[in-house]
Amino acid sequence: MDRENEEVICDLQAQVYVLRVALQALARAHGDSKTLLASWREALEIASLGPVVPAYARRSEYLAERCEAFAEDWTAELADLAVPRHGTTN
């Protein structure tokens, strides 16, 4: 891989990492994880009604699959926050 492509990929990976950490922090600070999970599901449903990616990428099956996978991962993280662990409450 050439240096330029490697830098672009590293930049994108770093952005995704930082966004995930920020979302985790916001989710933990929210206080009502069940309401947050419901809001997330509603946002996903609204996003499915219209395009959320640039026009040049809308026909990319790979991009759609990756978006769905990341959304499922985040939904699972929110669900983990919403379900009380042994002896803890949210």
A tleap script that builds the chain and sets N, CA, C and O, in Angstrom:
source leaprc.protein.ff14SB
mol = sequence {
  NMET ASP ARG GLU ASN GLU GLU VAL ILE CYS
  ASP LEU GLN ALA GLN VAL TYR VAL LEU ARG
  VAL ALA LEU GLN ALA LEU ALA ARG ALA HIE
  GLY ASP SER LYS THR LEU LEU ALA SER TRP
  ARG GLU ALA LEU GLU ILE ALA SER LEU GLY
  PRO VAL VAL PRO ALA TYR ALA ARG ARG SER
  GLU TYR LEU ALA GLU ARG CYS GLU ALA PHE
  ALA GLU ASP TRP THR ALA GLU LEU ALA ASP
  LEU ALA VAL PRO ARG HIE GLY THR THR CASN
}
set mol.1.N position { 0.850 -1.166 0.000 }
set mol.1.CA position { 0.000 0.000 0.000 }
set mol.1.C position { 0.899 1.233 0.000 }
set mol.1.O position { 1.903 1.291 0.710 }
set mol.2.N position { 0.514 2.213 -0.811 }
set mol.2.CA position { 1.333 3.429 -0.856 }
set mol.2.C position { 1.059 4.301 0.366 }
set mol.2.O position { 0.049 4.142 1.052 }
set mol.3.N position { 1.963 5.204 0.613 }
set mol.3.CA position { 1.928 6.040 1.824 }
set mol.3.C position { 0.636 6.867 1.915 }
set mol.3.O position { 0.040 6.974 2.986 }
set mol.4.N position { 0.214 7.442 0.805 }
set mol.4.CA position { -0.986 8.286 0.806 }
set mol.4.C position { -2.232 7.495 1.193 }
set mol.4.O position { -3.019 7.948 2.024 }
set mol.5.N position { -2.415 6.322 0.600 }
set mol.5.CA position { -3.575 5.490 0.944 }
set mol.5.C position { -3.511 5.023 2.393 }
set mol.5.O position { -4.533 4.969 3.077 }
set mol.6.N position { -2.316 4.686 2.860 }
set mol.6.CA position { -2.158 4.267 4.245 }
set mol.6.C position { -2.551 5.393 5.202 }
set mol.6.O position { -3.201 5.149 6.218 }
set mol.7.N position { -2.157 6.622 4.877 }
set mol.7.CA position { -2.512 7.760 5.729 }
set mol.7.C position { -4.022 7.993 5.748 }
set mol.7.O position { -4.595 8.281 6.799 }
set mol.8.N position { -4.662 7.869 4.593 }
set mol.8.CA position { -6.117 8.054 4.522 }
set mol.8.C position { -6.821 6.990 5.362 }
set mol.8.O position { -7.735 7.304 6.125 }
set mol.9.N position { -6.402 5.750 5.225 }
set mol.9.CA position { -7.019 4.661 5.999 }
set mol.9.C position { -6.781 4.865 7.489 }
set mol.9.O position { -7.697 4.674 8.288 }
set mol.10.N position { -5.588 5.243 7.869 }
set mol.10.CA position { -5.289 5.497 9.284 }
set mol.10.C position { -6.128 6.655 9.819 }
set mol.10.O position { -6.628 6.592 10.942 }
set mol.11.N position { -6.284 7.704 9.027 }
set mol.11.CA position { -7.121 8.833 9.443 }
set mol.11.C position { -8.564 8.377 9.682 }
set mol.11.O position { -9.173 8.740 10.689 }
set mol.12.N position { -9.103 7.591 8.766 }
set mol.12.CA position { -10.477 7.112 8.907 }
set mol.12.C position { -10.631 6.196 10.119 }
set mol.12.O position { -11.616 6.292 10.852 }
set mol.13.N position { -9.664 5.315 10.328 }
set mol.13.CA position { -9.717 4.425 11.488 }
set mol.13.C position { -9.644 5.223 12.785 }
set mol.13.O position { -10.346 4.912 13.747 }
set mol.14.N position { -8.802 6.242 12.814 }
set mol.14.CA position { -8.682 7.079 14.007 }
set mol.14.C position { -9.986 7.824 14.268 }
set mol.14.O position { -10.416 7.929 15.417 }
set mol.15.N position { -10.620 8.343 13.218 }
set mol.15.CA position { -11.890 9.043 13.384 }
set mol.15.C position { -12.958 8.112 13.936 }
set mol.15.O position { -13.702 8.490 14.841 }
set mol.16.N position { -13.041 6.906 13.404 }
set mol.16.CA position { -14.025 5.939 13.872 }
set mol.16.C position { -13.764 5.608 15.336 }
set mol.16.O position { -14.702 5.534 16.129 }
set mol.17.N position { -12.518 5.413 15.699 }
set mol.17.CA position { -12.170 5.103 17.082 }
set mol.17.C position { -12.613 6.227 18.022 }
set mol.17.O position { -13.247 5.972 19.047 }
set mol.18.N position { -12.279 7.456 17.672 }
set mol.18.CA position { -12.618 8.592 18.522 }
set mol.18.C position { -14.129 8.784 18.603 }
set mol.18.O position { -14.651 9.104 19.672 }
set mol.19.N position { -14.834 8.595 17.501 }
set mol.19.CA position { -16.294 8.708 17.519 }
set mol.19.C position { -16.920 7.643 18.418 }
set mol.19.O position { -17.869 7.930 19.148 }
set mol.20.N position { -16.402 6.431 18.371 }
set mol.20.CA position { -16.926 5.366 19.231 }
set mol.20.C position { -16.707 5.698 20.702 }
set mol.20.O position { -17.603 5.507 21.525 }
set mol.21.N position { -15.518 6.194 21.032 }
set mol.21.CA position { -15.231 6.557 22.413 }
set mol.21.C position { -16.155 7.691 22.852 }
set mol.21.O position { -16.679 7.666 23.966 }
set mol.22.N position { -16.357 8.684 21.986 }
set mol.22.CA position { -17.237 9.805 22.314 }
set mol.22.C position { -18.672 9.324 22.513 }
set mol.22.O position { -19.343 9.751 23.453 }
set mol.23.N position { -19.145 8.447 21.641 }
set mol.23.CA position { -20.503 7.921 21.781 }
set mol.23.C position { -20.655 7.111 23.065 }
set mol.23.O position { -21.686 7.190 23.733 }
set mol.24.N position { -19.643 6.341 23.407 }
set mol.24.CA position { -19.696 5.573 24.652 }
set mol.24.C position { -19.772 6.515 25.849 }
set mol.24.O position { -20.541 6.276 26.780 }
set mol.25.N position { -18.987 7.573 25.830 }
set mol.25.CA position { -19.009 8.533 26.933 }
set mol.25.C position { -20.367 9.214 27.032 }
set mol.25.O position { -20.904 9.365 28.130 }
set mol.26.N position { -20.926 9.623 25.905 }
set mol.26.CA position { -22.249 10.250 25.914 }
set mol.26.C position { -23.321 9.285 26.414 }
set mol.26.O position { -24.208 9.672 27.174 }
set mol.27.N position { -23.235 8.042 25.989 }
set mol.27.CA position { -24.223 7.051 26.410 }
set mol.27.C position { -24.154 6.829 27.916 }
set mol.27.O position { -25.185 6.732 28.582 }
set mol.28.N position { -22.957 6.749 28.443 }
set mol.28.CA position { -22.804 6.531 29.890 }
set mol.28.C position { -23.266 7.748 30.693 }
set mol.28.O position { -23.752 7.607 31.815 }
set mol.29.N position { -23.112 8.929 30.121 }
set mol.29.CA position { -23.494 10.159 30.823 }
set mol.29.C position { -24.988 10.456 30.691 }
set mol.29.O position { -25.513 11.307 31.410 }
set mol.30.N position { -25.666 9.777 29.796 }
set mol.30.CA position { -27.069 10.075 29.518 }
set mol.30.C position { -27.963 9.898 30.736 }
set mol.30.O position { -28.847 10.718 30.982 }
set mol.31.N position { -27.743 8.849 31.489 }
set mol.31.CA position { -28.525 8.647 32.704 }
set mol.31.C position { -29.713 7.712 32.544 }
set mol.31.O position { -30.064 7.010 33.492 }
set mol.32.N position { -30.335 7.681 31.390 }
set mol.32.CA position { -31.479 6.800 31.161 }
set mol.32.C position { -31.193 5.979 29.910 }
set mol.32.O position { -31.611 6.332 28.808 }
set mol.33.N position { -30.482 4.890 30.101 }
set mol.33.CA position { -30.012 4.112 28.961 }
set mol.33.C position { -31.141 3.467 28.160 }
set mol.33.O position { -30.998 3.257 26.955 }
set mol.34.N position { -32.258 3.152 28.809 }
set mol.34.CA position { -33.387 2.570 28.064 }
set mol.34.C position { -33.992 3.594 27.109 }
set mol.34.O position { -34.333 3.261 25.974 }
set mol.35.N position { -34.126 4.830 27.563 }
set mol.35.CA position { -34.634 5.897 26.693 }
set mol.35.C position { -33.641 6.174 25.573 }
set mol.35.O position { -34.036 6.402 24.429 }
set mol.36.N position { -32.368 6.153 25.898 }
set mol.36.CA position { -31.336 6.361 24.879 }
set mol.36.C position { -31.404 5.275 23.811 }
set mol.36.O position { -31.316 5.574 22.620 }
set mol.37.N position { -31.559 4.020 24.224 }
set mol.37.CA position { -31.680 2.918 23.276 }
set mol.37.C position { -32.912 3.095 22.391 }
set mol.37.O position { -32.846 2.857 21.185 }
set mol.38.N position { -34.018 3.504 22.972 }
set mol.38.CA position { -35.240 3.739 22.184 }
set mol.38.C position { -35.025 4.878 21.186 }
set mol.38.O position { -35.476 4.794 20.044 }
set mol.39.N position { -34.344 5.934 21.609 }
set mol.39.CA position { -34.054 7.053 20.704 }
set mol.39.C position { -33.144 6.612 19.568 }
set mol.39.O position { -33.316 7.033 18.424 }
set mol.40.N position { -32.177 5.765 19.890 }
set mol.40.CA position { -31.256 5.243 18.867 }
set mol.40.C position { -32.028 4.434 17.827 }
set mol.40.O position { -31.825 4.604 16.625 }
set mol.41.N position { -32.903 3.567 18.288 }
set mol.41.CA position { -33.690 2.741 17.356 }
set mol.41.C position { -34.582 3.617 16.474 }
set mol.41.O position { -34.740 3.354 15.281 }
set mol.42.N position { -35.154 4.645 17.063 }
set mol.42.CA position { -35.978 5.579 16.288 }
set mol.42.C position { -35.120 6.299 15.233 }
set mol.42.O position { -35.539 6.460 14.086 }
set mol.43.N position { -33.934 6.722 15.632 }
set mol.43.CA position { -33.037 7.402 14.687 }
set mol.43.C position { -32.644 6.474 13.544 }
set mol.43.O position { -32.574 6.909 12.394 }
set mol.44.N position { -32.389 5.210 13.841 }
set mol.44.CA position { -32.063 4.248 12.787 }
set mol.44.C position { -33.223 4.077 11.815 }
set mol.44.O position { -33.028 3.994 10.602 }
set mol.45.N position { -34.433 4.027 12.367 }
set mol.45.CA position { -35.608 3.878 11.508 }
set mol.45.C position { -35.776 5.099 10.594 }
set mol.45.O position { -36.054 4.956 9.403 }
set mol.46.N position { -35.607 6.280 11.154 }
set mol.46.CA position { -35.710 7.510 10.358 }
set mol.46.C position { -34.617 7.535 9.291 }
set mol.46.O position { -34.872 7.915 8.148 }
set mol.47.N position { -33.407 7.134 9.660 }
set mol.47.CA position { -32.301 7.123 8.703 }
set mol.47.C position { -32.569 6.162 7.554 }
set mol.47.O position { -32.117 6.388 6.431 }
set mol.48.N position { -33.306 5.086 7.834 }
set mol.48.CA position { -33.586 4.114 6.773 }
set mol.48.C position { -34.582 4.636 5.746 }
set mol.48.O position { -34.716 4.062 4.665 }
set mol.49.N position { -35.283 5.722 6.076 }
set mol.49.CA position { -36.276 6.288 5.167 }
set mol.49.C position { -35.659 7.109 4.040 }
set mol.49.O position { -36.281 7.297 2.995 }
set mol.50.N position { -34.461 7.588 4.245 }
set mol.50.CA position { -33.826 8.420 3.236 }
set mol.50.C position { -32.330 8.231 3.240 }
set mol.50.O position { -31.770 7.649 4.169 }
set mol.51.N position { -31.686 8.721 2.210 }
set mol.51.CA position { -30.237 8.540 2.110 }
set mol.51.C position { -29.487 9.296 3.210 }
set mol.51.O position { -29.794 10.447 3.522 }
set mol.52.N position { -28.511 8.623 3.777 }
set mol.52.CA position { -27.675 9.246 4.801 }
set mol.52.C position { -26.208 9.281 4.369 }
set mol.52.O position { -25.329 9.690 5.127 }
set mol.53.N position { -25.975 8.849 3.154 }
set mol.53.CA position { -24.615 8.870 2.612 }
set mol.53.C position { -24.605 9.725 1.350 }
set mol.53.O position { -25.652 9.948 0.742 }
set mol.54.N position { -23.448 10.196 0.960 }
set mol.54.CA position { -23.367 11.018 -0.256 }
set mol.54.C position { -23.883 10.267 -1.491 }
set mol.54.O position { -23.846 9.038 -1.547 }
set mol.55.N position { -24.354 11.017 -2.454 }
set mol.55.CA position { -24.955 10.438 -3.659 }
set mol.55.C position { -24.026 9.451 -4.356 }
set mol.55.O position { -24.485 8.425 -4.859 }
set mol.56.N position { -22.731 9.744 -4.394 }
set mol.56.CA position { -21.800 8.866 -5.112 }
set mol.56.C position { -21.650 7.498 -4.437 }
set mol.56.O position { -21.164 6.557 -5.064 }
set mol.57.N position { -22.057 7.375 -3.181 }
set mol.57.CA position { -21.876 6.122 -2.457 }
set mol.57.C position { -23.179 5.369 -2.224 }
set mol.57.O position { -23.155 4.279 -1.653 }
set mol.58.N position { -24.289 5.906 -2.640 }
set mol.58.CA position { -25.586 5.307 -2.317 }
set mol.58.C position { -25.802 3.938 -2.920 }
set mol.58.O position { -26.596 3.158 -2.393 }
set mol.59.N position { -25.138 3.628 -3.981 }
set mol.59.CA position { -25.336 2.331 -4.629 }
set mol.59.C position { -24.292 1.304 -4.213 }
set mol.59.O position { -24.237 0.211 -4.777 }
set mol.60.N position { -23.473 1.644 -3.243 }
set mol.60.CA position { -22.436 0.730 -2.785 }
set mol.60.C position { -23.024 -0.279 -1.805 }
set mol.60.O position { -23.393 0.072 -0.684 }
set mol.61.N position { -23.107 -1.531 -2.236 }
set mol.61.CA position { -23.605 -2.581 -1.348 }
set mol.61.C position { -22.647 -2.779 -0.180 }
set mol.61.O position { -23.082 -3.027 0.945 }
set mol.62.N position { -21.349 -2.673 -0.437 }
set mol.62.CA position { -20.372 -2.851 0.626 }
set mol.62.C position { -20.543 -1.782 1.699 }
set mol.62.O position { -20.508 -2.081 2.892 }
set mol.63.N position { -20.727 -0.537 1.272 }
set mol.63.CA position { -20.927 0.544 2.241 }
set mol.63.C position { -22.195 0.300 3.054 }
set mol.63.O position { -22.200 0.490 4.270 }
set mol.64.N position { -23.252 -0.113 2.399 }
set mol.64.CA position { -24.506 -0.397 3.107 }
set mol.64.C position { -24.299 -1.507 4.134 }
set mol.64.O position { -24.797 -1.412 5.255 }
set mol.65.N position { -23.571 -2.553 3.764 }
set mol.65.CA position { -23.300 -3.647 4.692 }
set mol.65.C position { -22.480 -3.172 5.883 }
set mol.65.O position { -22.754 -3.554 7.021 }
set mol.66.N position { -21.482 -2.345 5.627 }
set mol.66.CA position { -20.628 -1.843 6.714 }
set mol.66.C position { -21.414 -0.915 7.640 }
set mol.66.O position { -21.261 -0.977 8.860 }
set mol.67.N position { -22.250 -0.059 7.064 }
set mol.67.CA position { -23.084 0.822 7.890 }
set mol.67.C position { -23.996 -0.001 8.781 }
set mol.67.O position { -24.139 0.289 9.969 }
set mol.68.N position { -24.611 -1.024 8.211 }
set mol.68.CA position { -25.500 -1.881 8.992 }
set mol.68.C position { -24.731 -2.595 10.105 }
set mol.68.O position { -25.216 -2.700 11.232 }
set mol.69.N position { -23.546 -3.078 9.790 }
set mol.69.CA position { -22.744 -3.772 10.803 }
set mol.69.C position { -22.360 -2.837 11.948 }
set mol.69.O position { -22.454 -3.216 13.115 }
set mol.70.N position { -21.928 -1.619 11.619 }
set mol.70.CA position { -21.572 -0.669 12.668 }
set mol.70.C position { -22.797 -0.265 13.488 }
set mol.70.O position { -22.702 -0.102 14.704 }
set mol.71.N position { -23.935 -0.106 12.835 }
set mol.71.CA position { -25.162 0.238 13.559 }
set mol.71.C position { -25.559 -0.891 14.507 }
set mol.71.O position { -25.986 -0.637 15.633 }
set mol.72.N position { -25.421 -2.123 14.058 }
set mol.72.CA position { -25.734 -3.262 14.919 }
set mol.72.C position { -24.781 -3.324 16.108 }
set mol.72.O position { -25.203 -3.610 17.228 }
set mol.73.N position { -23.502 -3.059 15.871 }
set mol.73.CA position { -22.525 -3.039 16.966 }
set mol.73.C position { -22.904 -1.992 18.005 }
set mol.73.O position { -22.874 -2.258 19.207 }
set mol.74.N position { -23.260 -0.801 17.533 }
set mol.74.CA position { -23.597 0.277 18.459 }
set mol.74.C position { -24.890 -0.036 19.195 }
set mol.74.O position { -25.014 0.270 20.381 }
set mol.75.N position { -25.851 -0.638 18.513 }
set mol.75.CA position { -27.096 -1.031 19.161 }
set mol.75.C position { -26.809 -2.032 20.279 }
set mol.75.O position { -27.392 -1.943 21.359 }
set mol.76.N position { -25.924 -2.973 20.023 }
set mol.76.CA position { -25.559 -3.952 21.050 }
set mol.76.C position { -24.894 -3.268 22.245 }
set mol.76.O position { -25.156 -3.633 23.391 }
set mol.77.N position { -24.042 -2.285 21.987 }
set mol.77.CA position { -23.408 -1.564 23.092 }
set mol.77.C position { -24.453 -0.825 23.925 }
set mol.77.O position { -24.397 -0.841 25.155 }
set mol.78.N position { -25.401 -0.181 23.258 }
set mol.78.CA position { -26.463 0.530 23.986 }
set mol.78.C position { -27.343 -0.447 24.759 }
set mol.78.O position { -27.748 -0.164 25.886 }
set mol.79.N position { -27.635 -1.586 24.160 }
set mol.79.CA position { -28.443 -2.596 24.847 }
set mol.79.C position { -27.719 -3.085 26.095 }
set mol.79.O position { -28.351 -3.307 27.127 }
set mol.80.N position { -26.407 -3.255 26.015 }
set mol.80.CA position { -25.630 -3.659 27.191 }
set mol.80.C position { -25.757 -2.627 28.311 }
set mol.80.O position { -25.844 -2.988 29.485 }
set mol.81.N position { -25.768 -1.352 27.950 }
set mol.81.CA position { -25.930 -0.311 28.961 }
set mol.81.C position { -27.332 -0.319 29.561 }
set mol.81.O position { -27.514 -0.003 30.737 }
set mol.82.N position { -28.322 -0.681 28.748 }
set mol.82.CA position { -29.716 -0.632 29.190 }
set mol.82.C position { -30.096 -1.815 30.078 }
set mol.82.O position { -31.052 -1.729 30.849 }
set mol.83.N position { -29.361 -2.907 29.977 }
set mol.83.CA position { -29.669 -4.094 30.770 }
set mol.83.C position { -28.835 -4.069 32.040 }
set mol.83.O position { -27.606 -4.096 31.975 }
set mol.84.N position { -29.487 -4.019 33.189 }
set mol.84.CA position { -28.741 -3.984 34.452 }
set mol.84.C position { -27.875 -5.222 34.628 }
set mol.84.O position { -28.297 -6.341 34.336 }
set mol.85.N position { -26.677 -5.007 35.101 }
set mol.85.CA position { -25.770 -6.106 35.408 }
set mol.85.C position { -26.074 -6.607 36.816 }
set mol.85.O position { -26.900 -6.028 37.522 }
set mol.86.N position { -25.422 -7.653 37.208 }
set mol.86.CA position { -25.614 -8.242 38.531 }
set mol.86.C position { -25.557 -7.199 39.633 }
set mol.86.O position { -24.489 -6.671 39.941 }
set mol.87.N position { -26.699 -6.905 40.224 }
set mol.87.CA position { -26.741 -6.017 41.367 }
set mol.87.C position { -26.599 -4.536 41.054 }
set mol.87.O position { -26.492 -3.729 41.978 }
set mol.88.N position { -26.593 -4.147 39.772 }
set mol.88.CA position { -26.501 -2.729 39.427 }
set mol.88.C position { -27.768 -2.297 38.743 }
set mol.88.O position { -28.499 -3.117 38.187 }
set mol.89.N position { -28.030 -0.997 38.785 }
set mol.89.CA position { -29.185 -0.439 38.078 }
set mol.89.C position { -28.722 0.728 37.230 }
set mol.89.O position { -27.699 1.353 37.512 }
set mol.90.N position { -29.487 1.015 36.183 }
set mol.90.CA position { -29.182 2.154 35.307 }
set mol.90.C position { -30.101 3.303 35.583 }
set mol.90.O position { -29.992 4.348 34.941 }
savepdb mol mol.pdb
quit
